[in-house]
Amino acid sequence: MENMKKPAGLLTRGMIGLGLAGLIGASSWIAVYGATPLVNRMVEANVRHQADVWERHLATVVPNLRTAFGRGAFDADDATMLRRILGATDIYQMQIYDASGRAIWSSAGPHSHAPTLPADRSDTALQGQVFYQLSQKSALEVLYTETAALGSSAQTRDVAEAIVPVAENGAYLGSLRFYTDVSDLRSIFMAQIRPLLALIGGLIIAAILTVGLVVYRGNQRQLRDLRNRAKAERDLMDEQLRLAREVRLLGELNEWLQSSRSLDELFQMVSRFMTHILPEAEGSVYVYSNSRDVLDGCASWNEGTHKAHIHPEGCWGLRRGRTYEFGASEIDFICEHAEPHDGRPYFCFPILAHGETVGLLHLRAHSGQEKVFHSSKKLARLCAEQISMAIANVQMRDQLHDQSVRDPLTGLFNRRHMTDTLRKSISRSQQTGAPLSLIAVDVDHFKKFNDTHGHDAGDMVLRAVGAALEQGCDRDEVACRIGGEEFMLILPDNTPEEVMTRAEQIRQAVEAIAVRYGEKSLPRVTISVGVAHYPAHGTMPQDLMRTADEALYAAKDKGRNQVQTAAMNSADAKPNLPKSQLPASAA
């Protein structure tokens, strides 16, 4: 028996020795490789602090900062002072850009940098954030004041790039971009961190050794420990399987939400996924209306319901700006949108996007699922984050699309949108026989007005005319600015007589406009109007636009400030169109 115990003891000691060797190796690996991410964070914090200091230095060195950025150049004295300060730092290159992203100064000369700031970096600066990036560059690319400091063994150097926004009194002026060699700084940090990690690893090894010795000597408790461990491993496996499923569903949710084309489609996806991700809870989602005074109910799932509108003051989560959990404290208050309430716990997650609250995710536990519901708070918060990012993306995409089809001065649709809409309206009219007309509008004597009163006054007139045209549109009618002082209106489902009446009303509305510029009133504004009908005056977009312009020119030739209909030209209309599609005047 003793002979059998000896090999067992040797085997046990051998396993302990192997375990120690493995732990020591792991500790060494942590000390060598685990220090890199910590050091990188320390370097980043140092560079970001340096960027903040430079932002303040710039205002000190350049007294007339706003003037310098405005004219896109620095005085010789300011540039000399900047280069002198740079010589005392590790920064080997600095560039300054104006608000549009155009380079206006560089420490290495006017031709040593890109003329414009890359879009991703410019966007970060516009948002008031510091851009940071760490990379390795060839030692030959890094310019030093003392070239002897560049050793022959240094093939590459660690270089940090930072871009900090420059502002004055809250106004964004531009950005400051610099490159600094952080190789020596990283070495210093590495020398400090690695011994600390090695010490921590040693402490971990000592703790594990102690535990191992206790387990080795506790022969009577070994079987019980093994059973408990087996149970813990089974629980851990179940937890890992649950987490894997949740991660998979969250990934799928994010992928589908990012591909949604509209908010309605997005909320349908949310309803389906939330049913599977959190089956123990019913829920609903609300989004702020355009007026920001109420939230509109958009979707609900798992037998949940949502109200058409709720007020932000009626939700404790929105009022306090953070997650509200009903049922977690001895004293709770019920949100107005949760009424009628039956005592079941619920969550209210404010949906945030780019630091702004855009909506609310409300989840309520099913009866008998309260314990599971409370444990799912972290998962529910992750779902809220995914939903918030998707809502922000859809809203931003809609905003960008709106900007691409809108005239920035008047807010009316632009020529591109007008052409697409006119083409679709003609196709619809061909299929249904519905009437369609096009109105061309031109501001009378606008060039003379512009030359006399200035372009700012001219812009005010264009905005006023655009507002009058937009107010004159109903339903699917579209007002567009196609360029300069020229406008067009697409009027479907109106008879020719109604179109002429509408055109005259619009002319009178513009004539009644009183535009004030500064402390004086501008002269009366009038317009000339030309009207063309489909298909009498053309069956193609370019034909209708041409004939409407011809009618417009006829109105100008007859003295301006009047409405004229395009002359009937049988060659412009298709001979095979049914009589029902011709306007009364052509029939």
C-alpha positions in Angstrom: 0.0 0.0 0.0 2.8 2.4 0.9 4.5 1.6 -2.5 1.3 2.6 -4.2 1.1 5.8 -2.2 4.6 6.9 -3.1 4.0 7.1 -6.9 0.7 8.8 -6.2 2.5 11.3 -4.0 5.2 11.8 -6.7 2.5 12.3 -9.3 0.7 14.8 -7.1 3.9 16.8 -6.5 4.8 16.6 -10.2 1.4 18.0 -11.1 1.8 20.8 -8.5 5.2 21.6 -10.0 3.8 21.7 -13.5 1.0 23.9 -12.3 3.5 26.3 -10.7 5.5 26.4 -13.9 2.3 27.2 -15.8 1.3 29.9 -13.4 4.7 31.5 -13.5 4.6 31.4 -17.2 1.2 33.0 -17.3 2.3 35.7 -14.8 5.3 36.4 -17.1 3.0 36.6 -20.1 0.7 39.0 -18.3 3.7 41.2 -17.4 5.0 41.2 -20.9 1.9 41.4 -23.0 -0.8 42.6 -20.6 1.0 45.9 -20.1 0.5 47.0 -23.7 -3.2 48.1 -23.5 -2.7 49.8 -20.1 0.3 51.7 -21.4 -1.6 52.7 -24.6 -4.4 54.1 -22.4 -1.9 56.1 -20.3 -0.2 57.4 -23.4 -3.6 58.4 -24.9 -4.5 60.2 -21.6 -1.2 62.1 -21.7 -1.7 63.1 -25.4 -5.3 64.2 -24.8 -4.1 66.3 -21.9 -1.4 67.8 -24.1 -4.0 68.6 -26.7 -6.1 70.5 -24.1 -3.0 72.4 -23.1 -2.2 73.3 -26.7 -5.8 74.5 -27.2 -5.3 77.0 -24.4 -1.8 77.9 -25.5 -3.1 78.8 -28.9 -5.4 81.4 -27.5 -2.5 82.8 -25.5 0.0 82.9 -28.3 -2.4 84.2 -30.9 -4.3 87.1 -29.3 -6.5 87.8 -32.3 -7.5 84.1 -32.8 -10.8 84.7 -34.5 -9.2 87.2 -36.9 -6.5 84.7 -37.8 -8.9 81.9 -38.5 -11.2 84.3 -40.4 -8.5 85.4 -42.8 -7.0 81.9 -43.1 -3.4 82.9 -42.1 -1.3 83.7 -39.1 1.0 86.7 -38.6 4.7 86.1 -38.9 5.2 86.8 -35.2 2.5 84.3 -34.2 4.0 81.6 -36.5 7.5 82.3 -35.1 6.2 82.0 -31.5 4.4 78.7 -32.3 7.5 77.2 -33.8 9.6 78.4 -30.8 7.2 76.7 -28.4 7.1 73.5 -30.5 10.9 73.3 -30.3 10.6 72.7 -26.6 8.2 69.8 -26.9 8.1 66.3 -28.4 5.7 67.5 -31.1 7.5 67.2 -34.4 4.7 68.5 -36.7 1.7 70.7 -36.2 -1.0 71.9 -38.6 -3.9 74.3 -38.1 -7.2 74.1 -40.1 -10.1 76.5 -40.4 -13.7 75.6 -39.8 -14.1 74.2 -43.3 -11.2 71.8 -42.8 -8.8 73.8 -45.0 -5.2 74.0 -43.8 -4.0 77.5 -42.9 -0.7 76.9 -41.2 1.9 74.1 -40.7 5.0 74.0 -38.7 6.9 72.3 -41.5 5.9 74.7 -44.3 3.0 75.3 -46.6 3.5 72.2 -48.8 4.2 69.6 -46.1 0.6 68.7 -45.3 -2.7 67.8 -46.8 -4.7 70.8 -48.0 -7.8 69.6 -46.2 -8.6 67.7 -43.1 -10.0 64.2 -43.7 -13.7 63.9 -43.3 -13.7 61.5 -40.3 -11.3 63.7 -38.4 -13.2 66.9 -39.3 -16.5 65.4 -38.1 -14.9 64.6 -34.8 -13.6 68.1 -34.3 -17.0 69.6 -35.3 -18.6 67.6 -32.5 -16.2 69.2 -30.0 -14.3 66.0 -29.4 -10.6 65.3 -29.5 -9.5 62.8 -32.2 -6.7 60.5 -31.2 -4.8 57.7 -33.1 -1.6 55.8 -32.2 0.4 54.3 -35.0 3.9 53.4 -36.0 5.9 55.4 -38.5 9.2 55.0 -40.1 12.0 56.7 -38.2 12.9 58.6 -41.3 9.4 60.2 -41.4 9.8 61.6 -37.8 11.6 65.0 -38.0 13.7 65.9 -34.9 15.4 69.1 -33.9 18.4 67.0 -32.9 18.9 64.3 -35.5 21.6 62.7 -33.4 18.8 61.4 -31.0 17.6 59.1 -33.8 19.5 55.9 -33.3 20.3 53.5 -36.1 18.5 50.7 -34.4 15.2 52.6 -34.3 13.5 51.4 -37.5 10.1 52.6 -36.4 8.7 55.0 -33.9 5.4 55.2 -32.0 3.6 58.4 -33.1 0.4 59.8 -31.7 -1.8 61.9 -33.8 -4.2 64.3 -32.1 -6.8 66.7 -33.5 -8.4 69.2 -31.0 -11.2 71.6 -31.9 -10.5 75.3 -31.4 -13.3 77.5 -30.2 -13.8 81.0 -28.9 -16.8 82.0 -26.8 -18.5 78.8 -27.9 -18.0 79.4 -31.6 -16.1 76.7 -33.5 -13.1 78.3 -35.4 -11.2 75.3 -36.6 -8.9 72.5 -35.4 -5.3 72.0 -34.3 -3.6 68.8 -35.5 -0.2 67.6 -34.2 2.0 64.6 -34.3 4.2 63.7 -31.3 6.7 60.9 -30.9 5.6 58.9 -27.8 8.2 56.1 -28.1 10.2 57.2 -25.1 7.0 57.9 -23.1 5.7 54.4 -23.8 9.0 52.9 -22.7 8.8 54.8 -19.4 5.2 53.7 -18.8 6.1 50.1 -19.8 9.0 50.1 -17.3 6.6 51.2 -14.6 3.7 48.9 -15.4 5.5 45.6 -16.0 6.9 45.3 -12.5 3.5 46.1 -11.1 1.8 43.4 -13.3 4.5 40.9 -12.3 3.8 41.7 -8.7 0.1 41.2 -9.2 0.8 37.9 -11.0 3.0 36.8 -8.1 0.3 37.6 -5.6 -2.2 35.6 -7.7 0.2 32.7 -7.8 0.7 32.9 -4.1 -3.1 33.0 -3.6 -3.6 30.0 -5.9 -0.8 28.1 -4.2 -2.4 28.7 -0.8 -5.7 27.5 -2.1 -4.1 24.5 -3.7 -2.4 23.6 -0.4 -5.6 23.9 1.5 -7.4 21.7 -1.0 -4.6 19.2 -1.0 -4.7 18.9 2.8 -8.5 18.9 3.0 -9.0 15.3 1.9 -12.3 14.9 3.7 -13.7 17.9 1.9 -12.4 17.1 -1.5 -15.4 15.0 -2.7 -17.9 17.7 -1.6 -15.8 20.4 -3.3 -15.8 18.3 -6.5 -19.6 18.0 -6.4 -20.0 21.7 -5.8 -17.6 22.5 -8.6 -19.5 20.2 -10.9 -22.7 21.9 -10.1 -21.1 25.3 -10.5 -19.8 24.3 -13.9 -23.2 23.1 -15.0 -24.7 26.4 -13.9 -21.9 28.3 -15.6 -22.5 26.3 -18.8 -26.2 27.1 -18.7 -25.3 30.7 -18.1 -22.9 30.7 -21.0 -25.4 29.1 -23.3 -27.9 31.8 -22.3 -25.4 34.5 -22.8 -24.4 33.1 -26.2 -28.1 33.1 -27.3 -28.5 36.6 -26.1 -25.4 37.8 -27.8 -26.5 36.1 -31.0 -30.0 37.7 -30.9 -28.5 41.1 -30.1 -26.2 40.8 -33.1 -29.1 39.8 -35.3 -31.2 42.6 -33.9 -28.4 45.2 -34.6 -27.9 43.9 -38.1 -31.6 44.0 -39.0 -32.2 47.4 -37.3 -29.3 48.9 -39.2 -30.8 47.8 -42.5 -34.3 49.2 -41.8 -35.5 51.8 -44.3 -37.9 53.7 -42.1 -39.0 54.0 -38.5 -42.2 52.0 -39.1 -40.1 49.1 -40.4 -37.7 49.5 -37.5 -40.4 49.2 -34.9 -41.8 46.1 -36.5 -38.4 44.5 -36.2 -38.1 45.6 -32.6 -41.4 44.0 -31.8 -40.5 40.6 -33.3 -37.0 40.5 -31.7 -38.0 41.7 -28.2 -40.6 38.9 -28.1 -37.8 36.3 -28.4 -35.1 38.2 -26.4 -37.2 39.0 -23.4 -40.2 36.5 -23.5 -40.8 37.1 -19.8 -41.8 40.8 -20.3 -44.3 42.8 -22.3 -43.1 46.1 -23.7 -43.6 49.2 -25.7 -41.5 51.9 -27.3 -42.2 55.6 -27.7 -40.4 58.3 -29.7 -40.4 62.1 -29.3 -42.6 63.9 -31.8 -41.2 66.7 -34.0 -42.5 69.3 -31.6 -40.6 67.6 -28.6 -43.6 68.2 -26.3 -45.0 64.6 -26.4 -43.8 61.1 -27.2 -45.7 59.1 -29.8 -46.5 55.4 -29.1 -44.9 53.4 -31.9 -45.0 49.7 -31.1 -45.8 47.1 -28.4 -45.3 43.3 -28.0 -45.9 40.3 -25.8 -49.5 41.3 -25.1 -48.3 44.8 -24.1 -50.1 48.0 -25.1 -49.0 51.5 -25.8 -50.8 54.8 -25.6 -51.1 57.1 -28.6 -49.2 59.9 -26.8 -47.5 60.4 -23.5 -45.9 63.5 -21.8 -42.3 63.3 -20.8 -43.1 64.7 -17.4 -45.3 61.6 -16.8 -42.3 59.2 -16.8 -39.8 59.1 -13.9 -37.1 57.7 -16.2 -37.4 60.6 -18.6 -37.7 63.2 -15.8 -34.6 61.9 -14.0 -32.6 61.2 -17.2 -31.7 57.6 -16.3 -33.2 54.1 -16.0 -36.2 53.8 -13.7 -37.0 50.4 -12.1 -40.3 50.1 -10.4 -40.4 47.4 -7.7 -36.7 47.6 -6.7 -37.1 49.9 -3.7 -39.3 50.1 -0.6 -41.0 53.3 -1.9 -41.8 53.6 -5.6 -43.8 56.0 -7.7 -45.9 54.9 -10.7 -45.3 56.5 -14.1 -48.4 58.0 -15.7 -48.0 55.9 -18.9 -47.9 52.7 -16.8 -51.5 53.3 -15.6 -53.5 51.3 -14.9 -51.0 49.5 -12.8 -51.4 46.1 -11.1 -48.2 46.0 -9.0 -45.9 44.2 -11.5 -42.3 45.5 -11.7 -41.3 47.4 -14.8 -38.3 49.2 -16.4 -38.3 52.6 -18.1 -35.2 53.1 -20.3 -34.6 56.5 -21.8 -33.5 56.0 -25.4 -30.4 58.2 -26.0 -28.7 59.0 -29.3 -25.7 61.4 -29.5 -26.4 62.6 -26.0 -30.0 63.5 -26.7 -33.1 61.6 -25.5 -35.1 60.5 -28.5 -37.5 58.1 -27.0 -38.5 55.6 -24.2 -38.4 51.8 -23.9 -40.9 50.5 -21.4 -40.8 46.8 -20.2 -43.2 45.2 -17.7 -42.8 41.7 -16.1 -45.3 39.0 -16.9 -47.1 37.6 -13.8 -44.9 35.0 -12.1 -41.8 36.1 -14.0 -40.7 38.9 -11.6 -37.4 37.2 -10.5 -36.3 36.4 -14.1 -37.4 39.9 -15.1 -35.2 41.6 -12.5 -32.2 39.5 -13.7 -32.7 40.6 -17.3 -32.1 44.3 -16.6 -28.6 44.4 -18.2 -29.9 42.6 -21.3 -32.8 45.0 -21.5 -30.4 48.0 -21.3 -28.3 46.5 -24.1 -31.5 46.2 -26.2 -32.3 49.9 -25.5 -28.8 50.9 -26.7 -29.2 49.0 -29.9 -32.6 50.5 -30.5 -31.3 54.0 -29.8 -28.5 53.7 -32.3 -30.8 52.4 -34.9 -33.4 55.2 -34.4 -30.6 57.8 -34.6 -29.3 56.2 -37.8 -32.7 56.2 -39.5 -33.4 59.8 -38.4 -30.0 60.9 -39.6 -30.6 59.2 -42.9 -34.0 60.8 -43.3 -32.4 64.2 -42.4 -29.6 63.7 -45.0 -32.1 62.7 -47.6 -34.2 65.8 -46.8 -31.2 68.0 -47.1 -30.4 66.4 -50.5 -33.8 67.4 -52.0 -34.3 70.8 -50.2 -33.1 74.2 -51.2 -31.1 75.5 -48.2 -32.2 79.2 -48.7 -36.0 78.8 -49.0 -36.6 75.3 -47.6 -38.5 74.4 -50.8 -37.7 71.3 -52.8 -34.9 71.6 -55.3 -34.8 71.1 -59.0 -33.7 67.4 -58.7 -36.7 66.6 -56.5 -39.0 68.6 -58.8 -37.9 66.6 -61.9 -38.4 63.3 -60.1 -41.8 64.3 -58.7 -42.9 65.6 -62.1 -41.9 62.4 -63.8 -43.9 60.3 -61.3 -46.9 62.6 -61.5 -47.0 62.3 -65.3 -46.8 58.5 -65.0 -49.6 58.5 -62.5 -51.7 60.8 -64.7 -51.2 58.5 -67.7 -52.4 55.5 -65.7 -55.4 57.2 -63.9 -56.4 60.1 -66.2 -56.1 62.5 -63.3 -55.4 66.2 -64.3 -51.9 67.6 -63.8 -50.6 71.1 -64.2 -47.2 72.9 -63.9 -46.8 76.5 -62.7 -43.6 78.5 -63.4 -42.9 81.5 -61.3 -40.3 84.2 -61.7 -39.7 87.3 -59.4 -40.0 90.4 -61.4 -37.0 92.7 -61.7 -35.1 90.6 -59.2 -31.6 91.4 -60.6 -32.3 95.1 -60.4 -33.7 94.6 -56.9 -30.5 92.7 -56.0 -28.2 95.3 -57.4 -30.0 98.1 -55.6 -30.6 96.7 -52.2 -27.9 94.0 -51.9 -27.8 90.2 -51.9 -29.0 89.9 -48.2 -32.2 91.7 -49.1 -32.6 89.6 -52.2 -32.3 86.5 -50.1 -35.0 87.8 -47.8 -37.3 88.3 -50.8 -36.6 84.8 -52.1 -37.4 83.3 -48.6 -40.6 85.4 -48.4 -41.7 84.3 -51.9 -40.9 80.7 -51.1 -43.0 80.8 -47.9 -45.9 82.2 -49.9 -45.6 79.4 -52.5 -45.4 76.7 -49.8 -48.5 78.1 -48.1 -50.3 78.0 -51.4 -49.8 74.2 -51.7 -52.2 71.5 -50.5 -52.0 67.7 -50.2 -49.6 66.3 -52.8 -48.8 69.7 -54.4 -45.1 70.5 -54.5 -43.4 73.9 -54.5 -39.8 73.9 -55.8 -37.0 76.5 -56.3 -35.2 75.5 -59.5 -32.6 78.2 -59.4 -32.0 81.9 -58.8 -35.4 83.7 -58.6 -37.2 80.9 -60.6 -39.8 78.6 -58.9 -42.1 75.9 -60.1 -45.2 74.3 -58.6 -46.6 70.8 -59.5 -50.4 70.7 -59.0 -52.0 67.3 -59.5 -55.8 66.6 -59.3 -56.8 70.2 -60.2 -58.8 71.2 -63.2 -57.3 73.9 -65.5 -59.8 76.4 -64.2 -58.8 75.6 -60.6 -55.1 75.9 -61.4 -55.6 79.3 -63.0 -57.5 80.4 -59.8 -54.7 79.1 -57.6 -52.1 80.8 -59.7 -53.9 84.1 -59.4 -54.2 83.6 -55.6 -50.5 82.9 -55.4 -49.7 86.1 -57.4 -51.9 88.2 -55.2 -50.4 86.6 -52.0 -46.9 87.5 -53.2 -47.9 91.0 -54.2 -49.3 91.5 -50.6 -46.0 90.5 -49.0 -44.3 93.3 -47.0 -40.6 92.6 -46.6 -38.6 94.6 -44.1 -34.8 94.8 -44.3 -33.2 96.4 -41.3 -35.2 99.5 -40.4 -36.8 100.0 -43.8 -39.4 98.4 -45.9 -38.4 97.0 -49.3 -40.3 97.9 -52.4 -43.3 95.8 -53.4 -42.5 92.3 -54.7 -44.4 90.9 -57.8 -44.1 87.8 -59.8 -44.9 86.6 -63.3 -46.6 83.3 -63.6 -46.8 80.8 -66.5 -49.2 77.8 -66.5 -49.0 74.5 -68.5 -51.3 71.6 -68.4 -50.7 67.9 -69.1 -51.1 66.5 -71.7 -52.3 69.5 -73.7 -49.0 71.3 -73.5 -46.6 68.3 -73.3 -46.3 64.7 -72.3 -42.7 64.7 -71.1 -41.2 66.6 -68.1 -39.0 68.8 -70.3 -41.9 69.6 -72.6 -44.1 70.8 -69.7 -41.3 72.8 -68.2 -40.5 74.5 -71.5 -44.1 75.4 -72.3 -44.6 76.7 -68.7 -41.5 78.9 -69.2 -42.8 80.1 -72.5 -46.0 81.2 -70.8 -43.9 82.8 -68.1 -42.0 84.8 -70.7 -45.3 85.8 -72.3 -46.5 87.2 -68.9 -43.3 89.2 -68.7 -43.6 90.5 -72.2 -47.2 91.7 -71.4 -46.0 93.8 -68.5 -45.2 91.3 -65.7 -47.2 90.8 -62.5 -49.8 88.6 -64.2 -50.7 85.0 -65.0 -50.5 83.5 -68.5 -51.5 80.1 -69.8 -49.2 78.3 -72.4 -50.4 78.6 -75.9 -52.0 75.4 -77.3 -49.6 73.5 -79.6 -51.1 70.3 -81.1 -47.6 69.1 -82.0 -46.7 68.8 -78.3 -49.6 66.4 -77.4 -49.8 62.8 -78.4 -52.5 62.1 -80.9 -53.6 58.8 -79.4 -54.4 60.2 -75.9 -58.1 59.7 -74.9 -60.2 62.8 -74.8 -60.9 62.2 -71.1 -57.3 63.1 -70.3 -57.4 66.5 -72.2 -58.2 69.6 -70.1 -61.4 71.4 -70.8 -59.7 74.2 -72.5 -58.0 71.8 -75.0 -61.0 69.7 -75.5 
